[in-house]
Each structure stands twice: as C-alpha cells, then as structure tokens.
Amino acid sequence: MRVLAMLLAALAVFAVPALAQQAMPPAPYAYTQIEDPALEAEARDLMLTLRCLKCQSQSIADSDAPMAGDMRHQVRTRLLAGQEPEEIRAWLVDRYGDYVSYSPEVSQTTWPLFAIPVLLLLFVGGVLLRRLGRRRSDGGEAA
Amino acid sequence: MKRLAYIVPLALFLFLAGLFAFQLTQPKDEFVKSTMIGKPLPNFALDPAAPGLAGASRADFMNGEPKLLNIWASWCVPCIAEAPQLEALAEEGVDIVGVAIRDRPEDVARFLERYGNPYSRVGADEISELQLEIGSSGVPETFVIDGKGVIRYQHIGDIRADDVPTLLEELEKAS
C-alpha cells in the first residue's frame, strides 16, 4: 500500500507538468477548420502527409500532441495567406529534413528505392525473355 | 551454373539477414535534427514570457557576441534537470536567451523563482512559432547563435554536466 502511494506520488510529479503544457489554449487553427471547405480539404490532405515531430509515427492530422496542433495552425494560416500546399511542405522540409514529410521524394539518399524495383523488373524481364525464347526455338526444332 | 543458382540467393539472404541483425541492434536515434544549422535566424519578436523579464527578438542576436538560445518550458521536467548547467554557463559569462514554449506567465515566474534565472531575456512562444522556424522538435533544446544571428549548433535534450564544455567550445567557435 505504501509503495503504491509512493508510486502514485512519483507519477503525479511527472503528470502535473505534462498536463500543464495544455494549460494554454491551443493555437487558433489547431482544432478549428478553415471556413472555406475547399481550402480545408487542401489543408487536410497536406496534414495527413506531415509527420508529427513529437509522436513520430502519426501524422499531424492524427496527433493530439500540442506541437502537432501548433503545426496544424501553421499549415492552415499559411494556406489562408495564399501559400500552396507544396510550398508549406518545402518550408517544413527546409527545417526538419525529408523525415517530416510522408510523401517520398527522390533525393541523393532515396534514389535506390526508386531505381531498384525498375532494375529488378528489367532483370526479370530479360531472364524471362531468354528462357521463353530458348524454349520456343527448342520446340521449333522438335516439331 | 546450377551451383550459382543456389549460391546467389543464399548469399543475398545471408547479406540481408546480417544487415537486419545489425540494424536491429543499433540504438534508435529518435531525435529529429534541425536542418537550419548554418542558416540565419528568422525575423521574430517575442513578448516577455513573464512580467519583469525582457522579451526576445532577432535584433538581440546581432551585436557580435555569440549567445545560447534555450528552448524550454515551465511544464518540462528535463528543463528542471538542466537548470544547474544553464546556471553554470551563465556564471561563465554566457549570454543565454530563453524562449518559453506554450507557457503561462505565472508558471514561468514560478519556475524561475524556484530553479533560478540564468537568462538575459525570456520571450514567450505560445504557439511554437519560433520553435518551428528554427527546426526545433522538442523541449528542451539549445542552439548556439553567432554574433551575426546565424545558427551554428543544436543541442537536443537537457544539458548534462558533460555537455557544458562542448557548448562552451561551440560558443568559442562561433565567436
């Protein structure tokens, strides 16, 4: 019982500051949609492809982390200011690198990911053609 | 030729198994590093984070002296752990500009009263605006800014005692 009480007390110490970061009201556009549905749809599409930096396996559209809210606010206010979605993505990639974006880019480090499947398909195609060609000519001789 | 048909896939398998085994035993680096190193600070002007403090702006970094830009918050537990190290850096004569993330003035004031105030200025960043501008992804983080307002170094997480010499060295390099 005493151990439990101590544990709870220890937990409380950590829980209170963690909650306090939500003591501030969220950024205006963290949980508020843009009035124009077309623009909000653009915002949503973009937010689904941006990584939350706090909880890194979620997009900022899915995450409830305060920082994700602040990122959504940036996305929506920048769209309202007339920026293009890809401009906003580039703005974030400039600051955090490719990792912040879920939409894959061909770059110096990622090009093998795109090249390898193409090379494999070419290789397999080549092998297949040779084998089929050989079989056909074999068949031709037998007939 | 027939032998090769067995050796090549086996070699490939062993190579991949080895690669996975190696990567799985590597500690995961969960930090997202800023890619703003070497780039200038954006334009910003933050209001004071609590009454009696000075706010922070880009102009404060332009006087030729390198400074530390410390991203912190009163609700952040590791920030308590790094408070003595910031105090030690301030005692060494380092100018530390604080930016309080998503914080209330009364909480900021209470934190500084309790754990000391090593800052020359503390600006309030209520919606992580400056934090996102400089590519910082958490609290606490500390940036070395040179005398022309260019970001030179990023320290992620709380400053431990053995990080202090590194930061002093980076400040030296930036001057």
Contacts between the chains, C-beta under 8 A, distances in Angstrom:
chain1	res1	chain2	res2	distance
A	14	B	77	6.1
A	17	B	74	7.5
A	17	B	75	4.2
A	17	B	76	6.5
A	17	B	77	5.5
A	18	B	75	6.8
A	18	B	77	7.8
A	19	B	75	7.7
A	20	B	74	7.0
A	20	B	75	3.6
A	20	B	107	6.5
A	21	B	73	6.5
A	21	B	75	4.4
A	21	B	76	7.6
A	21	B	101	7.8
A	21	B	102	5.4
A	23	B	75	7.4
A	23	B	104	5.9
A	23	B	107	7.3
A	24	B	102	4.8
A	24	B	103	6.9
A	24	B	104	6.3
A	24	B	126	6.1
A	27	B	126	7.6
A	27	B	127	3.8
A	27	B	128	7.8
A	30	B	127	7.9
A	53	B	32	5.4
A	53	B	137	3.7
A	53	B	138	7.2
A	54	B	137	7.3
A	54	B	138	6.9
A	56	B	30	6.9
A	56	B	32	7.4
A	66	B	102	5.9
A	66	B	128	7.9
A	67	B	128	6.0
A	67	B	131	8.0
A	67	B	137	7.5
A	67	B	138	7.8
A	70	B	102	7.7
A	70	B	127	5.0
A	70	B	128	3.8
A	70	B	129	7.6
A	70	B	131	7.8
A	70	B	132	6.8
A	71	B	128	7.8
A	71	B	132	6.7
A	73	B	127	5.8
A	74	B	129	7.6
A	74	B	132	6.1
A	92	B	132	7.8
A	94	B	35	6.6
A	94	B	36	7.8
A	95	B	34	6.6
A	95	B	35	6.1
A	95	B	36	5.7
A	95	B	132	6.8
A	95	B	133	7.1
A	95	B	134	7.2
A	95	B	135	3.7
A	96	B	32	5.4
A	96	B	34	7.1
A	96	B	35	6.4
A	96	B	135	5.4
A	96	B	137	6.7
A	97	B	32	7.3
A	97	B	33	7.2
A	97	B	35	4.8
A	99	B	32	5.8
A	100	B	32	7.1
